Amino acid sequence: MNAPDTAIRSRATRTPAASPAPAASPAPAPSPAVRQADGMAVASFVLGLVGLLAMNLLLGPASIVLAALALRRGTTRPGRARLGLALGVADLAVLAWLVAADQTWSWSIG
């Protein structure tokens, strides 16, 4: 074989070099204050939900305070914070209803 034939064959058998795909820019990590506010929003929701069943007097106001702090600090989960706020208010409404029905701060089944 002569030199030009081998050059053509070597070009034909080469695979094109894979061009690197453009790297997607990673999403910026939320600041610690925003992450803390997100945690407050979730905690507010959970405390409000549990407060409907037990310890309304403690968990209702705690849920309201955490929701207000989360919204003030700019949480990325404002819906969850608002739901925690609503559940905290509902906790206090349930407590008021129970107090009016039983004339006591505690409630019992039976």
N, C-alpha and C positions, 0 to 999 in steps of 0.2 A: 504494500500500500504506500501510496505517496503521502506526503505531509498534508496537502490540502484536504484529502479525504478524511484523515483522522481528525482534523480540526472541525470539519462539518459534523462528523459523527459525535464528537465530544460535546459540541454545542447542542445537538439534538437530544442527547441523552441527559443533559443537565436539567434539573428541575429549577424552575424559577425560585429565587429566594423569597420566602414569605416576608412580606412587608409587615412590620409590627403594626398592630391595630392601635389606633389612637386610644390612649388610656382615658377612661371616663374619670372625670374629676370627682373625687369622693365628696359626699355631702359634708358640709362643715359640721363638726361635732358641736352639740349644744353646750352652752356654758354651764358650769356647775350650778349657777343660780337657777337656770331654766330647768335643769334636771331635778333640782330640789323642789321647784314649783310643781313639776309633773308628779313627783312623789306625793306632794301634799294634796294634789287633786285626786289621785287614786286613793289615798288614805281617807280623805273626806268622804268619798263615795262609799268605801267599805264601812267606815264608822257609822255613816248615816243609815246604811242598809241593816247593819247589825243592831243599831239603835232602835229600829222599828220593833224588834223582838224583845230586847232586854236593855236595861240601864239607859232608858230614854233621857233621864236627867243629866247624865254625864256625857253620853255619846252625841246627843243632839247638838248642844253648844260647841263641843269639840269639832264636830263636822262643819258647823257654820264658820267657825274661826279658820279652820284649815282651808276651806273653800275660798273664803275672802282673801286670805294670804296668797293662795295659789293664783287667783285672778289678778291680784295687785302686782305680783311678781312676773306676770306675763307667761303663764303656762302655755305649752303647745297643746294642751288638752282642756280647753275652756268648757267644752260640753260636759266632760266628766266632773269638772269643778262645779258647774252650775247644777248638775244633778245631785252632787253631794250637798250643795247648799239647800236645794229643795228637800232632800231627804232629812237634813238636819231640822228644817222647819217642820216637816211632817212628824219627826220624832217628838218635838215639843207639842204639836197639836194632839198627837196620840196621848201624850202624858196628861195634857189638860183635860182631854176627854175621859181618861181613866180616873183622874182625880175627881172630876165632877160626878162620874157614875158611882164610884165607891166611897167618896168622901175620905180618901186616904192616899198617901203618897206611894203606897205599894199596892200591887194587884195580885190576886190569886185566882186560881181556877177552882170553881166549886162553890 
